[in-house]
Amino acid sequence: MKPNDSIDFELDEPAAKSHTPPGWPIQTIELVPSGKAPKKYGPTTYRFGAVLTLSVILPRRGWALVKKTKNYAYFIPPPDQSSPPFKISIAVPPPEEVLELVRRSYAKAQSWMGQLGEWPAWYLHERNTDLQEMWRDSETGLMASRLHKNPPKSSLSIGEWGVWEANATGIGGEFVLGVLPPPLVSAPAISGEAPESTLSEGALMDRPDFRRHS
């Protein structure tokens, strides 16, 4: 199921309607630039990653966006922050709210992507995690394979790496904070199979675009 694949879907979460959702404390986050911007952009311009998020939240806090590329955004900090590391204040969901968000999403059984607070967010419902094991038979030289069935996995991600992010993953409605490790696959037990194999997960995840509040 692709995120928001139903025209009737609506992200019915209070955090989708406010930059400071109830129950989300305001926290101070430290921003470390990846370096100075090229000299042509001025001596006080800095380069940052996490383009999708920072290009939206920093201008709201007095930063001047000078240029945005695919991988970087160049900013001039406000006068009260002359040198790194820089700091911003922003609402962040506590761990227990992250778990409640993913549980509510699981109950609705609908993948989605959107915005919670000021953060990009997306939920993937029961993603296929079957593993296809492949190897070359040492006797025949032919490729062989075997499918390892695994229970589907659901996950919620909020934020963007390099600024702040939270993840919750689970199986069958039981969720934990963080990302569950991939299923383990035992070494081949059939004679003639090589002990090493190449595994590929059954589904791919694309990072969504950051969607702003209107």
C-alpha positions, 0 to 999 in steps of 0.5 A, spaced: 500 500 500 502 506 498 502 512 502 495 516 501 493 512 496 486 513 497 483 519 495 478 519 501 484 519 506 485 525 511 491 525 516 486 526 522 491 528 528 491 534 532 499 535 530 497 535 523 494 542 524 499 546 529 506 547 529 506 547 537 501 540 538 498 539 545 503 535 549 509 536 545 514 540 549 518 545 546 526 543 546 532 546 544 536 543 538 543 544 536 544 545 529 552 544 526 553 546 519 557 542 515 561 548 513 561 555 510 558 556 504 562 558 498 565 565 498 561 568 493 555 567 498 558 572 503 562 570 509 557 569 514 553 564 510 553 557 512 552 550 509 547 545 512 544 538 510 537 536 511 534 541 506 527 539 506 526 540 513 531 546 514 529 550 508 522 551 512 523 551 519 529 556 519 526 562 515 521 562 521 526 563 526 529 569 522 534 565 518 535 568 511 535 562 506 540 564 500 540 558 496 537 551 496 540 545 492 539 538 492 543 536 498 545 543 501 541 549 503 545 555 505 543 560 510 545 566 514 544 566 521 540 571 525 544 577 528 543 574 535 547 567 533 554 569 530 557 563 530 556 555 530 554 551 534 547 554 532 540 553 536 533 553 535 527 552 539 522 547 536 516 542 539 518 535 539 513 529 541 516 525 547 517 518 546 510 516 549 507 520 544 511 517 538 508 510 540 501 513 541 502 516 534 504 509 530 499 505 534 493 510 532 496 509 525 496 502 525 489 501 528 487 505 521 491 501 517 492 506 512 499 508 510 500 516 509 505 521 509 504 529 511 507 533 516 506 533 524 508 539 528 513 542 524 516 535 522 515 531 515 512 524 517 510 518 514 507 511 516 508 505 512 503 500 514 505 492 514 510 493 509 513 486 506 519 484 509 520 477 506 527 475 504 529 472 497 536 468 498 540 467 492 546 463 491 550 459 486 550 452 486 558 450 486 556 443 482 552 446 477 554 453 477 547 455 476 543 460 481 538 458 486 534 461 490 529 460 496 524 465 499 524 466 507 517 468 509 517 474 514 511 477 518 509 484 515 512 490 519 509 497 520 513 503 521 513 511 523 518 516 522 518 523 524 523 528 522 529 528 518 536 526 519 541 531 521 536 535 525 532 531 529 528 524 528 524 519 531 522 512 529 518 507 531 517 500 528 513 493 530 509 487 528 502 485 529 501 492 532 506 491 537 511 497 537 518 499 540 522 506 539 527 505 534 528 501 527 527 493 528 533 489 525 532 485 519 530 478 520 536 473 520 536 468 515 540 461 517 546 459 512 544 454 507 543 447 509 543 443 502 549 440 500 552 444 494 550 451 496 555 456 498 555 458 505 554 466 503 548 468 500 545 475 497 539 477 501 534 482 498 528 485 502 521 485 499 519 492 499 523 499 498 521 505 502 522 512 498 523 518 503 517 523 502 517 530 500 516 535 506 509 538 505 508 545 509 502 547 512 498 552 508 
